[in-house]
């Protein structure tokens, strides 16, 4: 067969031999290692999400700060325009 795929299952044989030699304790150790490995991956993903959320928070804070500054300047300009219009109004009205 020219297209035959060969798979090296030597590692599986080794795992089986270790489990035979260690019995239930080996299985518990393997399960514990697998759980730790999965937890480690979950912590990594959580850390990446936390870092991304922190970056988004910093960007949003900068945006809000610039919007507040722009609103303050606009309020000052509107107040100055109101004062100028009141100054131009005839005194009797």
C-alpha positions, 0 to 999 in steps of 0.5 A: 500500500503506497498510501498507508499511514503509519502511526507511532503508538510507542508512547501509548504502550509506555503509558499502558506499561506504567499504568500496569506497574503503578495500578490505581495510583498511577491512574490517579496520578495521570488524571491529576496531571491531566487536570492540572494541565487543563487548569493551567490552560484555563488560567492562561486563557483567563490571564489573556482575557484579563489583559485584553479587558485591561487594555480595552479599559485603558482605551475607553478611559482615554476616550471618555477623558477626551470627550469630557474635555471636549464637552467642557470646552463646548460648554465654555464656548456656549456660555461665552456666546450667550454672554456676547449675545446678551451684551448685544441686546438692547437694554430695554428688552 
